[in-house]
Amino acid sequence: MAPLLDELAALRAYLRDREADGSDFLFVSQKGGRLHRSQFFRVFQAIAEAAGLSAEKRHPHALISSTMVYVRTSDVQASEAVQAALMGAF
């Protein structure tokens, strides 16, 4: 499944073009403070609707599920990692 955008490039462009405001937060409110999760949710839903996404994809968790395609861990890899961690603990 190919991404719709090059997310990393988009994030870099956002950070490059964002006005320096001295904030440690990635997304800030209009007042310059942190963007509360409920505000982010409303903004995300409005943009997703404007983009024509179906109702079930108008949720920030949809980003996570599409990202998981790139970070898939196989059962074998997970089992090997657990075994190595347990062996290192004892």
C-alpha positions in Angstrom: 0.0 0.0 0.0 1.6 3.3 -1.1 1.2 6.3 1.1 -0.8 9.2 -0.2 1.9 11.7 0.8 5.5 11.5 1.7 4.7 12.0 5.4 8.3 12.7 6.4 8.8 15.3 3.7 5.5 16.9 4.7 6.5 17.1 8.3 9.9 18.6 7.5 8.2 21.2 5.3 5.8 22.1 8.1 8.7 22.4 10.6 10.8 24.4 8.1 7.9 26.9 7.3 6.5 27.1 10.8 7.1 30.4 12.5 9.6 30.2 15.4 7.5 30.5 18.5 9.7 29.0 21.1 7.2 26.2 21.7 8.3 22.6 22.2 4.9 21.4 20.8 4.5 20.2 17.3 1.0 21.6 16.9 0.1 24.8 18.7 -3.3 26.5 19.3 -4.1 29.9 17.9 -3.1 31.3 21.3 0.4 29.7 21.0 -0.1 27.0 23.6 -0.3 23.3 23.1 -3.1 22.1 20.9 -5.5 20.1 23.1 -6.4 16.6 21.8 -10.0 17.5 21.4 -9.0 20.5 19.2 -6.8 18.3 17.1 -9.6 15.8 16.7 -12.0 18.5 15.5 -9.4 19.9 13.1 -8.5 16.4 11.8 -12.2 15.5 11.2 -12.9 18.7 9.3 -9.8 18.2 7.1 -10.6 14.6 6.5 -14.2 15.4 5.6 -13.0 18.1 3.2 -10.6 15.6 1.7 -13.5 13.3 1.0 -12.5 10.5 3.4 -15.2 8.1 4.5 -16.6 8.6 8.0 -14.7 5.5 9.4 -11.4 7.1 8.3 -12.0 10.5 9.8 -10.2 9.6 13.0 -6.5 10.2 13.9 -6.2 6.4 14.6 -6.6 5.9 10.8 -3.1 7.4 10.6 -1.7 4.8 13.0 -3.2 1.9 11.1 -1.7 3.2 7.8 1.7 3.7 9.5 1.7 0.2 10.9 2.0 -1.1 7.3 5.6 0.2 7.4 6.5 -1.1 10.9 5.1 -4.6 10.7 6.8 -7.1 12.9 6.4 -10.7 12.0 5.5 -13.3 14.6 8.9 -14.8 14.2 10.6 -11.5 14.8 8.5 -10.8 17.9 9.1 -14.3 19.3 12.9 -13.9 18.7 12.9 -10.5 20.4 10.9 -11.8 23.4 13.3 -14.8 23.7 16.4 -12.6 23.6 14.9 -10.2 26.2 14.1 -13.1 28.5 17.5 -14.7 28.1 19.2 -11.4 28.8 17.1 -10.9 32.0 18.3 -14.2 33.6 
